[in-house]
Amino acid sequence: MITRTSALGFLPMLWASVLAGCESHSEANAPEPVRPVLTAPVEVSTSKVFGPFTGTIEPRYSSDLGFQIGGRVIARDVWVGDPVKKGQRLALLDPALIQFQLASAEAELASAQAQFDNAQAEEGRKKKLLQTGVSPQAQIDTAVSALAGARGRLEQAKARLDGARIQLGFTSLAANFDGVVTAVSAEVGQVVSAGQTVVTVARPDVREAMFDVPDSLLDQAQGGGTYSVTLLADPTVTTTGEVREIAPLSDSATRTRRIRLSLDNPPNGFRLGSTVSISLSEPTAPQTVVPESALFEDSGADWVWVADAAAGKVRKVAVKVIGRREDNAVVDANLSAGERVVIAGTHSLHDGETIKVE
């Protein structure tokens, strides 16, 4: 028999049970939380890109100029960046020693000339005496021999004088073509040896791109095609080029080969020493490319999450990786260009999950 007191005690328990049932029902019918995801588009590539590599703009023609004799530098007329004309003086050696040698050669020539004139006169007198029968033949032979010796010493003295004059000309270093100074390697007061580089002059009108490629990529680098060359400081400044020269030997330290490209009408922005980005694009069969971060592994296979922004869902799609390019992967999959794949948090999603594309 239920008394009034026991009924009143049972009511709170009944209400608690009803409320708990309502909460369970509301939780079961609550909508799935929307998860924001980061995505990137699927791309279909029709070309294969080799690179990019970082290179520099260099002159094709450049000369390291030095004196043909040694001496002390007393003047250097140019600095790095100065334009020069053909025949313009670049530097000068102290000519004092060469001037002494020139004066000595001139004096030696004067002495040899006097000896030659005396021998020639003596030979003439002996011939006249021979005609009168006063001088014997032996004296004539001696005079002729002395004249020949004097003539030889005279020619030798002339040659030495010419050599001294040429040596004096070697004390001045001049440009052998119109160009611009790219380096100076000697200062005023420095003693330089014959052939030591003093000034480097380059022709700025003929420019080319230079970059280094690892030995392992050499076959791809010389496979042909036209390279794209872009100025790093301003990507809008660009041109094309073709391989002109590949170094026959690799660098012993870096194991790379130096490649030089002939540029097609290089723009003014391609100044000597400018840094450029160099890449080679070759046409290929259409290939599906996705970001490397979109891939995840499940049950020994590779997958990606395709985000359907209109439906607000994700679906799991199997892919087969057939190649990699920097931060991207070339895949064989049922994907279309423009579809978006999730690139973050791929291991915490589930098929059909509600998402919001950020």
LUMSENU-595097 format. One line per 10 residues: their letters; for each residue x, y, z of C-alpha. Coordinates in Angstrom, 2 decimals. Example, Ala and Ser with C-alpha at 12.3 -4.5 7.8 and 13.67 -1.06 7.14 Angstrom:
REM residues 2
as = 12.30 -4.50 7.80 ~ 13.67 -1.06 7.14
This chain:
REM residues 358
mitrtsalgf = 0.00 0.00 0.00 ~ 1.49 3.37 -1.12 ~ 1.12 6.04 1.46 ~ 1.12 9.80 0.84 ~ 4.57 10.08 2.30 ~ 6.10 7.38 0.08 ~ 4.41 8.88 -3.02 ~ 5.94 12.25 -2.33 ~ 9.37 10.62 -2.03 ~ 8.94 8.81 -5.33
lpmlwasvla = 8.12 11.94 -7.39 ~ 11.68 13.42 -7.41 ~ 13.06 10.12 -8.63 ~ 10.46 10.01 -11.39 ~ 11.29 13.55 -12.56 ~ 15.01 12.77 -12.55 ~ 14.40 9.73 -14.71 ~ 12.31 11.74 -17.19 ~ 14.89 14.52 -17.46 ~ 17.70 12.01 -18.02
gceshseana = 15.73 10.39 -20.82 ~ 15.18 13.79 -22.48 ~ 18.88 14.63 -22.29 ~ 19.84 11.29 -23.88 ~ 17.37 11.84 -26.68 ~ 18.63 15.40 -27.34 ~ 22.26 14.19 -27.42 ~ 21.41 11.44 -29.90 ~ 19.68 13.91 -32.20 ~ 22.33 16.68 -31.86
pepvrpvlta = 23.91 17.68 -35.23 ~ 27.50 16.60 -35.92 ~ 29.97 19.43 -35.22 ~ 31.35 21.15 -38.32 ~ 35.12 20.83 -38.63 ~ 37.10 23.52 -40.51 ~ 39.81 22.14 -42.80 ~ 42.67 23.52 -44.87 ~ 42.65 22.45 -48.50 ~ 44.65 22.85 -51.71
pvevstskvf = 43.57 22.31 -55.31 ~ 44.41 19.26 -57.38 ~ 46.46 20.22 -60.44 ~ 46.88 18.44 -63.75 ~ 50.36 19.11 -65.11 ~ 51.23 18.84 -68.78 ~ 54.91 19.71 -68.35 ~ 57.88 18.51 -66.35 ~ 59.86 21.21 -64.57 ~ 63.60 20.76 -63.98
gpftgtiepr = 64.76 23.12 -61.25 ~ 64.57 25.83 -60.23 ~ 68.27 26.55 -59.68 ~ 69.83 29.78 -58.48 ~ 72.37 31.34 -60.82 ~ 74.00 34.63 -61.71 ~ 74.33 36.84 -64.78 ~ 77.91 36.78 -66.01 ~ 79.75 38.26 -69.01 ~ 80.65 35.86 -71.79
yssdlgfqig = 83.87 37.74 -72.54 ~ 86.11 38.81 -69.67 ~ 89.86 39.45 -69.49 ~ 92.24 39.43 -66.53 ~ 94.73 42.14 -67.54 ~ 98.26 42.44 -66.17 ~ 101.61 43.98 -67.06 ~ 104.02 42.09 -69.32 ~ 106.88 43.08 -67.03 ~ 107.25 43.33 -63.28
grviardvwv = 107.52 46.51 -61.29 ~ 105.96 48.88 -58.76 ~ 102.49 50.28 -59.49 ~ 102.54 54.08 -59.35 ~ 99.03 54.73 -60.73 ~ 95.73 52.93 -61.12 ~ 93.20 54.96 -63.04 ~ 90.02 52.87 -62.67 ~ 87.74 51.42 -59.99 ~ 85.22 48.59 -60.03
gdpvkkgqrl = 82.21 49.55 -62.13 ~ 84.03 52.12 -64.28 ~ 83.33 51.91 -68.03 ~ 86.50 51.87 -70.16 ~ 87.28 52.32 -73.84 ~ 89.69 50.34 -75.97 ~ 93.21 51.72 -75.52 ~ 92.37 53.62 -72.31 ~ 95.11 53.51 -69.68 ~ 94.19 51.44 -66.65
alldpaliqf = 97.39 51.42 -64.57 ~ 101.04 52.47 -64.74 ~ 104.35 51.02 -63.50 ~ 107.33 53.03 -62.32 ~ 109.31 53.54 -65.59 ~ 112.59 54.66 -63.98 ~ 114.45 51.36 -64.43 ~ 113.24 50.94 -68.02 ~ 114.24 54.53 -68.80 ~ 117.77 53.77 -67.53
qlasaeaela = 117.87 50.73 -69.77 ~ 116.64 52.86 -72.68 ~ 119.35 55.46 -72.10 ~ 121.97 52.71 -71.93 ~ 120.70 51.22 -75.19 ~ 120.81 54.62 -76.89 ~ 124.42 55.13 -75.74 ~ 125.35 51.63 -76.90 ~ 123.80 52.37 -80.30 ~ 125.79 55.60 -80.61
saqaqfdnaq = 129.01 53.73 -79.80 ~ 128.21 50.95 -82.26 ~ 127.37 53.52 -84.93 ~ 130.73 55.25 -84.43 ~ 132.60 51.96 -84.60 ~ 130.73 51.05 -87.76 ~ 131.48 54.40 -89.38 ~ 135.19 54.06 -88.49 ~ 135.36 50.49 -89.80 ~ 133.61 51.52 -92.99
aeegrkkkll = 136.07 54.39 -93.55 ~ 139.04 52.14 -92.80 ~ 137.78 49.55 -95.26 ~ 137.47 52.28 -97.94 ~ 141.03 53.51 -97.36 ~ 142.44 49.99 -97.54 ~ 140.72 49.40 -100.86 ~ 142.22 52.59 -102.35 ~ 145.69 51.59 -101.13 ~ 145.21 48.16 -102.65
qtgvspqaqi = 144.48 49.76 -106.02 ~ 147.76 51.68 -105.85 ~ 149.64 48.56 -104.80 ~ 150.67 50.00 -101.42 ~ 148.40 47.87 -99.16 ~ 148.60 44.07 -99.25 ~ 145.47 41.88 -99.63 ~ 145.68 40.67 -96.03 ~ 145.03 44.17 -94.69 ~ 142.01 44.49 -96.96
dtavsalaga = 140.61 41.21 -95.63 ~ 141.11 42.40 -92.07 ~ 139.33 45.68 -92.80 ~ 136.40 43.88 -94.42 ~ 136.12 41.53 -91.44 ~ 136.21 44.46 -89.00 ~ 133.50 46.23 -90.96 ~ 131.26 43.14 -90.83 ~ 131.76 42.87 -87.07 ~ 130.95 46.56 -86.60
rgrleqakar = 127.83 46.18 -88.73 ~ 126.67 43.24 -86.57 ~ 127.26 45.20 -83.34 ~ 125.34 48.13 -84.81 ~ 122.33 45.94 -85.66 ~ 122.49 44.40 -82.18 ~ 122.52 47.85 -80.58 ~ 119.51 48.90 -82.67 ~ 117.62 45.77 -81.59 ~ 118.40 46.45 -77.95
ldgariqlgf = 117.16 50.01 -78.30 ~ 113.94 48.83 -79.92 ~ 113.49 46.29 -77.11 ~ 114.03 48.99 -74.47 ~ 111.44 51.20 -76.15 ~ 108.95 48.31 -76.21 ~ 109.70 47.59 -72.55 ~ 108.94 51.22 -71.74 ~ 105.55 50.80 -73.44 ~ 104.88 47.78 -71.21
tslaanfdgv = 104.87 50.04 -68.14 ~ 101.40 51.27 -69.20 ~ 98.42 48.87 -68.97 ~ 95.58 49.60 -71.41 ~ 92.14 48.08 -72.08 ~ 92.01 45.83 -75.14 ~ 88.26 46.36 -75.74 ~ 85.34 48.51 -74.63 ~ 83.95 47.18 -71.38 ~ 83.44 47.66 -67.67
vtavsaevgq = 85.84 47.01 -64.78 ~ 84.60 44.08 -62.69 ~ 87.58 43.64 -60.34 ~ 90.87 45.30 -59.32 ~ 93.64 43.15 -57.88 ~ 96.51 45.59 -57.24 ~ 96.92 48.89 -55.44 ~ 99.27 51.84 -55.92 ~ 102.65 51.07 -54.37 ~ 102.30 47.32 -54.77
vvsagqtvvt = 105.08 45.43 -56.57 ~ 103.60 43.07 -59.14 ~ 105.17 40.35 -61.23 ~ 104.84 39.87 -64.97 ~ 101.42 38.48 -65.87 ~ 99.88 39.09 -62.43 ~ 96.25 40.22 -62.71 ~ 95.82 43.92 -61.98 ~ 92.42 44.75 -63.49 ~ 89.57 42.56 -64.81
varpdvream = 87.53 44.00 -67.66 ~ 84.31 42.43 -69.00 ~ 82.09 43.12 -71.97 ~ 78.58 43.93 -70.64 ~ 76.93 43.69 -74.06 ~ 77.15 39.88 -74.23 ~ 75.65 38.40 -71.06 ~ 74.78 34.84 -70.08 ~ 73.34 32.95 -67.12 ~ 75.56 30.62 -65.12
fdvpdslldq = 74.49 27.98 -62.58 ~ 75.73 24.72 -61.05 ~ 74.00 21.33 -61.33 ~ 74.78 18.13 -59.37 ~ 76.34 15.33 -61.40 ~ 73.28 13.17 -60.73 ~ 71.06 15.64 -62.62 ~ 73.40 16.31 -65.53 ~ 71.46 14.13 -67.99 ~ 68.27 16.10 -67.31
aqgggtysvt = 70.12 19.40 -67.61 ~ 71.49 18.65 -71.06 ~ 68.36 16.97 -72.35 ~ 67.56 19.96 -74.55 ~ 64.76 22.49 -74.42 ~ 64.60 26.15 -73.51 ~ 65.32 27.36 -69.99 ~ 63.31 30.05 -68.28 ~ 65.45 32.69 -66.52 ~ 63.80 35.02 -63.98
lladptvttt = 65.31 37.89 -62.01 ~ 64.91 37.09 -58.30 ~ 64.67 40.77 -57.33 ~ 61.80 41.30 -59.79 ~ 59.98 38.15 -61.04 ~ 58.36 40.19 -63.82 ~ 61.77 40.50 -65.53 ~ 62.33 37.25 -67.39 ~ 63.77 35.78 -70.57 ~ 64.76 32.43 -72.05
gevreiapls = 68.06 30.76 -72.80 ~ 69.71 27.64 -74.18 ~ 72.69 25.65 -73.01 ~ 75.90 27.04 -74.50 ~ 78.51 25.27 -72.42 ~ 78.73 22.49 -69.84 ~ 81.92 22.16 -67.81 ~ 83.75 18.97 -68.86 ~ 84.83 18.25 -65.27 ~ 82.88 18.49 -62.04
dsatrtrrir = 84.05 20.56 -59.09 ~ 86.12 18.36 -56.77 ~ 84.54 19.85 -53.63 ~ 80.86 20.18 -54.56 ~ 80.62 17.49 -57.28 ~ 78.65 19.87 -59.49 ~ 78.99 20.92 -63.13 ~ 78.88 24.54 -64.22 ~ 76.40 25.30 -67.02 ~ 76.29 28.49 -69.07
lsldnppngf = 73.17 29.61 -70.94 ~ 73.01 31.90 -73.95 ~ 70.24 34.41 -73.22 ~ 67.67 35.57 -75.78 ~ 67.59 39.39 -75.73 ~ 68.37 39.79 -72.01 ~ 66.47 42.76 -70.50 ~ 68.26 45.71 -68.93 ~ 67.42 44.38 -65.48 ~ 69.82 41.48 -66.07
rlgstvsisl = 72.90 43.39 -64.91 ~ 76.22 41.66 -64.38 ~ 76.19 39.84 -61.04 ~ 72.38 39.77 -60.73 ~ 70.86 36.68 -59.09 ~ 68.37 34.73 -61.20 ~ 66.16 31.66 -60.94 ~ 66.67 29.11 -63.72 ~ 64.34 26.23 -64.63 ~ 63.63 23.97 -67.58
septapqtvv = 60.09 23.01 -68.57 ~ 59.49 20.04 -70.88 ~ 56.06 18.88 -72.17 ~ 54.80 15.56 -70.78 ~ 51.61 13.50 -70.75 ~ 48.97 14.90 -68.32 ~ 49.87 14.09 -64.70 ~ 47.80 14.59 -61.55 ~ 49.70 16.55 -58.89 ~ 48.71 16.97 -55.22
pesalfedsg = 50.59 18.49 -52.27 ~ 52.81 16.05 -50.40 ~ 51.05 17.01 -47.14 ~ 47.70 15.73 -48.51 ~ 48.92 12.11 -48.52 ~ 48.40 9.76 -45.62 ~ 48.84 6.04 -45.26 ~ 46.18 3.58 -44.16 ~ 46.34 -0.22 -44.34 ~ 49.56 -0.06 -46.37
adwvwvadaa = 48.09 2.20 -49.08 ~ 48.21 5.92 -49.82 ~ 45.05 8.04 -49.59 ~ 43.83 11.62 -49.76 ~ 40.74 13.35 -48.37 ~ 38.73 15.12 -51.05 ~ 36.70 18.04 -49.66 ~ 33.29 18.65 -51.21 ~ 32.59 22.26 -50.24 ~ 29.04 22.21 -51.62
agkvrkvavk = 28.02 19.11 -49.62 ~ 30.22 19.99 -46.67 ~ 31.64 16.46 -46.52 ~ 34.96 14.69 -47.08 ~ 35.51 11.42 -48.88 ~ 38.47 9.09 -48.83 ~ 40.15 8.43 -52.20 ~ 42.95 5.93 -52.82 ~ 45.98 7.15 -54.79 ~ 49.17 5.62 -56.17
vigrrednav = 52.29 7.78 -55.94 ~ 54.33 7.59 -59.16 ~ 56.75 10.47 -58.57 ~ 57.64 13.47 -56.46 ~ 58.52 17.08 -57.28 ~ 59.78 19.17 -54.40 ~ 56.72 19.53 -52.07 ~ 54.29 17.87 -54.50 ~ 53.49 14.29 -55.45 ~ 52.52 12.96 -58.88
vdanlsager = 49.74 10.40 -58.37 ~ 47.58 7.99 -60.30 ~ 44.08 8.54 -58.91 ~ 40.47 9.27 -59.75 ~ 40.88 13.00 -59.23 ~ 39.99 15.97 -61.40 ~ 41.70 19.32 -61.77 ~ 40.21 21.88 -59.40 ~ 39.05 19.39 -56.74 ~ 40.38 20.28 -53.32
vviagthslh = 42.24 17.92 -51.00 ~ 42.75 18.33 -47.27 ~ 46.38 19.22 -46.40 ~ 46.26 19.33 -42.58 ~ 44.95 16.96 -39.90 ~ 44.45 14.11 -42.37 ~ 44.86 11.39 -39.72 ~ 41.98 12.64 -37.56 ~ 39.24 12.74 -40.23 ~ 36.72 10.02 -41.04
dgetikve = 34.84 9.31 -44.26 ~ 31.70 11.47 -44.64 ~ 32.65 13.83 -41.83 ~ 31.04 17.27 -41.95 ~ 33.60 19.93 -42.78 ~ 33.89 23.58 -43.65 ~ 36.50 24.57 -46.22 ~ 38.65 27.42 -44.94
